[in-house]
Amino acid sequence: MAHVSLPHDAKAGPTKPEVRAVLLGKLALEPTDHFVEVGSCTGAVTVEAARRAGRVTALERKPNRLETTRKNLAANDAGGNVELRESEAPEGLPTDADALFLGGSRNYEAVLDHAAAHRIDRVVMNVSRLEVAGAATEAFRERDLLEEVVQFQVSHGYELAGATSFDSQNPVYMLVGGAGEVAADGGERPTDSRRSPSRGVDGGRR
Ligand SMILES: C[S@@+](CC[C@H](N)C(=O)[O-])C[C@H]1O[C@@H](n2cnc3c(N)ncnc32)[C@H](O)[C@@H]1O
């Protein structure tokens, strides 16, 4: 993964590099995609998404954090394809997104309503709090958006007395799914082989 420089003074974020790697794998962004991020904060995800997707819309409710996103896009020589919106989703969400990531959880149910109504193909949400993870999993399921829940925890090794010990980060709950296209018979179908774990070549969604 290419290096991302991220000076920031925001209390939240940035999404950690290893978590971004899994996230970007699940989103599988392509040059034809319009990607939307809810809660861009430091811009860590926005910068990497801008290198992959054709178009990015980044929403952030806090003006100082949106400014941080702007600065970090510039610091990473990215952003020509990024539109920044100071907005609290679902306000300001575009209707033509292919992929959407919720890094911020405010109003997430309304954001998921939007994703379902506008048939957004890939939807991923990261959650760190247990109770929110449970409620959000249910909210994905109720809207028929859920494909998988991934939980993982990253630990970094450090040298201790000539051996290796580990510093652990908080666990991350990653909710992965999206709205399939509506088939001619009115039923849902996957848009391609990556849409369903049972159909994927490697047994995974992406
Ligand atoms: C955990 S941080 C996201 C970190 C970000 N992915 C990064 O790498 O820097 C959550 C951010 O989402 C923003 N946020 C939360 N809910 C939001 C909403 N509904 N619309 C826009 N921004 C939101 C918060 O202000 C905060 O900056």
The ligand as a MOL file (V3000), in Angstrom:
LIG
                    3D

  0  0  0     0  0            999 V3000
M  V30 BEGIN CTAB
M  V30 COUNTS 27 29 0 0 0
M  V30 BEGIN ATOM
M  V30 1 C -13.8620 7.8650 13.3670 0
M  V30 2 S -13.8660 9.3550 12.4490 0 CHG=1
M  V30 3 C -13.5080 8.8030 10.8100 0
M  V30 4 C -12.0500 8.6440 10.5630 0
M  V30 5 C -11.6730 8.7310 9.1040 0
M  V30 6 N -12.0850 7.5580 8.3570 0
M  V30 7 C -10.1680 8.9320 9.0120 0
M  V30 8 O -9.4570 8.0210 8.5640 0
M  V30 9 O -9.7000 9.9810 9.4330 0 CHG=-1
M  V30 10 C -15.5570 9.7760 12.2960 0
M  V30 11 C -15.8210 11.0980 11.6200 0
M  V30 12 O -17.1200 11.0930 11.0960 0
M  V30 13 C -17.7200 12.3430 11.2840 0
M  V30 14 N -19.1690 12.0560 11.2080 0
M  V30 15 C -19.8920 11.2670 12.0370 0
M  V30 16 N -21.1450 11.1270 11.5790 0
M  V30 17 C -21.2210 11.8810 10.4340 0
M  V30 18 C -22.2840 12.1510 9.5060 0
M  V30 19 N -23.5140 11.6250 9.6550 0
M  V30 20 N -22.0240 12.9570 8.4450 0
M  V30 21 C -20.7950 13.5030 8.2760 0
M  V30 22 N -19.7640 13.2910 9.1380 0
M  V30 23 C -19.9670 12.4700 10.1960 0
M  V30 24 C -17.1680 12.8320 12.6030 0
M  V30 25 O -17.2230 14.2560 12.7040 0
M  V30 26 C -15.7410 12.2980 12.5490 0
M  V30 27 O -14.8530 13.2490 12.0070 0
M  V30 END ATOM
M  V30 BEGIN BOND
M  V30 1 1 1 2
M  V30 2 1 2 3
M  V30 3 1 2 10
M  V30 4 1 3 4
M  V30 5 1 4 5
M  V30 6 1 5 6
M  V30 7 1 5 7
M  V30 8 2 7 8
M  V30 9 1 7 9
M  V30 10 1 10 11
M  V30 11 1 11 12
M  V30 12 1 11 26
M  V30 13 1 12 13
M  V30 14 1 13 14
M  V30 15 1 13 24
M  V30 16 1 14 15
M  V30 17 1 14 23
M  V30 18 2 15 16
M  V30 19 1 16 17
M  V30 20 1 17 18
M  V30 21 2 17 23
M  V30 22 1 18 19
M  V30 23 2 18 20
M  V30 24 1 20 21
M  V30 25 2 21 22
M  V30 26 1 22 23
M  V30 27 1 24 25
M  V30 28 1 24 26
M  V30 29 1 26 27
M  V30 END BOND
M  V30 END CTAB
M  END
